[in-house]
Amino acid sequence: MIKCHLSRLMGERRINIAALARETDLNRNTITLLYNDTAKRIDLDALERICKHLDCRIEELFEIVD
């Protein structure tokens, strides 16, 4: 199973869903699904935008857990 740490990263940076969606020009629903760790898939462009905006690596955003 893959765990998404977007909510933790956003909390550390004090960024809310609406602000991240606006600043990355991504759909709010895309951010919400990742934030709640319920997304079934993600577009690579969206992943790149989020990582660049949060100045993080993909490994910091996602983790494989058993």
C-alpha positions, 0 to 999 in steps of 0.5 A: 500500500502507498501512503501519501504524506501531503497532509503532513507536508502541508501542515508543516508549511501551513498551506491549506488545500485551496491555497495549494490548488490555486498556487499550483493551478491544480483542481481542488479535488485532486489536492483533496484526494491526496490530502485525505490519502484516498486518491487511486491515481495521480497525474505525473504533471500534478505530482511534479507541480506539488513537489516543486511547490512544496520543495520536496522530493517524491520520497517525502510525499509517498511511502510504501507501507505493508 
